[in-house]
């Protein structure tokens, strides 16, 4: 809760994006908000989960030290495991109903639905004063991310985005290396993810098989536009469909770009451009390259950040020893005036070995989910609270807009210029609707 | 016949010969009268060549139209329905299905051959023709493998036949301007060059031909008009499927050479000339994930070239499938940045295709006087060479080297080498045609032919 000052003067708060820096983050006892009493650090939270299959199930287990009191999923098949593991938890299909009925019994909510439902579920919980852990990316569009961050601030609830890599030792070492000037000023960063995430690069299926009886298709659709059920969308493969998921960039960007944002103190970019293996309005491309330009910040020079997915990568740096893998399936390469870092290590390895590590100034994490639980109980804010995660998600999702606008940008000979504080694309008005999508009737934030 | 002959000895002017890349420069190219070779008699410039076409539909038909000022005397295609249009255009030409039969029967009647089959048949057809002493025009890429490309250049030299690869852009004004500007030092020494194509896409959205797909499992019957066995030629046996032809063979490892093979010889040609490139010292690549049967959906290939004369080492990056380098900051907002392009990065500026950027810099630039002879046209170059004129601009000495380097990129994209390529660049010994650090990569320089086929 209290500001944690590190010895080099960079506080944990200072790591947060521009939007976060402006806000003081104070915890208010839960009863003031009219919700269930979270109790002291030693009592257990009562947690409800929305979307309890797949990753949701993992998140619930990570919070297994607390009481899991209610579970909600639109698909009994996906939820079967969680239902079995937590037989005493009350079961729901509609999160709105669950929140309504459980309001008095829960302190906190885990949201791990498909991306298109993150915001409506998270916002409903925040408005009731519930603490929220939400899977990444925070939302499906930029406007939602901004609204959610603002609402969380107002409601003074404890929040955490599901980018658990932020809690790692590696990202702390990276910050310490960078801030010690290990590679000098950084003007260029490359980030890539080459795991096969889900099917992409195809058109909408034409057949309309009937929905399985275990699935409430209308609830699964949530705020997304009406369309017939098809097994091409779920489970899991919704990630590639623009109406539901956010592509590889949305899926992995919040993981992968988080340490870059922290180490290099990034805020909003000034421009974005993208190229891909073929855009269509149904699914994300099989492969893409997205390039952001960030302005100078806090004495750091402007930099370009290039994202690659689908198997593409930057060229192998000359400093990397032959025989050494070009990172893992996903990695980051930092190009400084005085050297390079691959992942969390200077390259070549000889340079890393010669380097005297600076003191560990960054506080270590007790664990990503534990950070949130501690925050819910009145401890200090979790590291990926929505003040941090909101702007991060916005930047990630801006890349998707550049991808979807690839043809228009190409035809007009432009890259996309972005005014972050005003949430506006300044040189391509037809791109602005992608900042905020329309919800299906009956749904709102 | 060529003004370049007059230019050769003038200071500051370059003959066509000198315009060719380093590979070409080492081989003196002399045309020997045809009768010495035992083929048809030498054709004087005033007379017409007798030309046979192998692969005469699609692009093959276009090639024949390019040389139809001469006599088109024989046509060969494995699918006569597909070739019908060309057969109709040249009603007096004799028709064949098997180029081996045609070359055998027509040996005495023809001077020259055009080869525009799918890539996997280029080398066997072109070498058979050259060994008979026939001049050859062969579509790009010259061959399907690095070994074949080298062999074709060797045979052409040995047989002293006139050759030309189908990269017609080499004859353009643009190629010459690019060279003249670079040689003039318009952007200073060049250490980095980027070249990209949208293929296998066609623009931002459309697909030209599929890549990144698996082999079809169904085995529909072979169309009556097609000789599938002949179409397969030296490629490994497999059942017929319409996924392979016409045209879409380009995407399949066994038949085509992917986006890089299709466009690399076009777009790297001016770079090779302007930067006087030879063999690279290393090649690296990254690409999309599915490419066991077909080339990847998108790729990026990085070549490193050593210093050449007073030119510093240079990195060349190839992009396809929609990938391209970021817009250079010098490019004005609102100005087109193509789905195909070449970007030279010099110490003193940048050139997009043959224009300095930004445009204000181009306007200020005082272009040097023309130093490279202009072409009479890509096909005409070859026709003149066949009649004893000077070598065509993309004769196989030049094209063989260019195609080898282009096809090296495809070796690095092989799915079998993916993990290796993630761990090290492949170091290339061009003189000895081998990778020096990854011996298992060498097997992909050359493929095995189906029984009954050889070079």
Interface residues (C-beta under 8 A of the other chain):
Chain A: X194 X196 X201 X273 X275 X276 X277 X278 X279 X280 X285 X286 X287 X289 X291 X304 X306 X308 X310 X311 X312 X313 X315 X316 X322 X323 X324 X325 X326 X406 X407 X410 X412 X413 X414 X415 X427
Chain B: X201 X204 X205 X207 X212 X284 X286 X287 X288 X289 X296 X297 X298 X300 X302 X315 X317 X321 X322 X323 X324 X326 X327 X331 X332 X333 X334 X335 X336 X337 X339 X422 X423 X424 X425 X437
